[in-house]
Amino acid sequence: MKQSNYKNLIYGLIFLLMLASCNKNYKEMNVNPNGVSAAAPERLLNPALYAVVSANINWNYSINNQLMQVTVPFTEANDVHRYILKPSTSDFVWNAWYLEKTNFLDMYSIASKNASSTTVAAKPYMAIANILDAWTTSLITDTFGDVPYSQAIQGKSDAQFTPVFDKQEDIYRDIFRKLEEANKLLTGLTSGQLFTDTQKGLDALYGSSSTNVIEADRWRKFGNSLYLRLLLRASAKSDIMIDGLTAAQKLTQVAASPGTYPVFVNNTESAILNLTGETYPLRSPFAGYRDNDFQAVGSLSEFFVNTLSSNGDPRLPIWATKVNNAYTGIQSGYADNNVPARGSSFAVSLKLDPLLGNIINYAELQFILAEAAVKGYIPGDPKTYYNQGVQTAIEQWRLTMPANFLTTGDILFKSSGTQSEKMEQIITQKYFATFFTDFEQWYDYRRTGKPSLTIGPGVANNRILPTRLYYPIGVQTLNRTNYLDAVARLGGDNMVNKVWWQKP
């Protein structure tokens, strides 16, 4: 159900004030006045992780999928596919991410108070908090650019209600520091490291509902795979250093050191919060949708359907419906008063699929390595990584890759092609590997200009696919001085100016 812009504004202001002054979080909710004075850090993990993943699924469904030509709405009232987004769109995105970032920071803080203890119990909690904070922070800054970071979420502790906006390059530098620290903290820990809390099922990502252990090795691989994603995103920039290395050089080091920086080695290690359909606590965000409501987001686009169909991709039948016994996409960015006939929609079975909880998977990692090899950051044949990415992206969806799939048509890797042609293939297949994954398709397009999308006749924003979202209305109003400073650095609060890692 849509809300009016007035309601969006009011809710945005309320949430911002909550973040700045109240700092309500799961730690306070779990305090027992007759018992312990603070929550066990692991009690913060599942609720905050689930909240971020759920929010990401919803925004992928309503924003990313239209921008990146996965879906096209049936009506002209929904204009995201034509690059028409309002500042109020940003309010819920900003507020939800910052709220859960608070919980990850609290998790680290609570655990670190025990760091001097003889037990090693503090280490995994500190590492997990760093990984999830780095992930959430990357989403915030990659969506908006310069954002509050060093002074953020200090309303309660330091009466800091108008935090400065840190430069994105400084934020990335600290993200990398946190991922380095997480890797070191998890080094040498076993997968049987016990939580301090005796309740079972406190790690919904890698744990088991029947145990209370930390899968330290898997969390470590998640952190380092995320590290490679973000190093690649910053790899064209040379103005930050990590251990005396540029982002590209650090990527080379991490990729070449599996003993020091272990990463995913198969699909089972992917960071996917497997949703549980209609049952709590990992209930699908779409569990309350009727089938028609789930499909009402729109038809699938020409690009999405035609690319899968022309390649004989086995994922098409489990992702899409047929219209008149055929898979049919419609034009994205259609002109005013020219709404196309309905085409294929999302398959109803997707609504409750546990794989919608994807954070970063093994196939994406393979495409990261394929691009790194194409650009000379790492040795090896990019075709090997590319082929592995294509195959495992299909297998992740419980399917078998067709025979000869890698040797036919547009799937066959162009080993003798130009770098641009190789990048087109890699990013196109990565686009499908990151299906329903927050804004990853959009981030990749902004960074590489790929996959090559046909821009429709009815788009706005100077026919430029948005390079960022507007800052929220609440931020513009309540933190205006620092907002204006950030906007001045950016060159204007619009959707055509580029964030740091996009700039040449």
Disulfide bonds with the S-S distance in Angstrom:
none
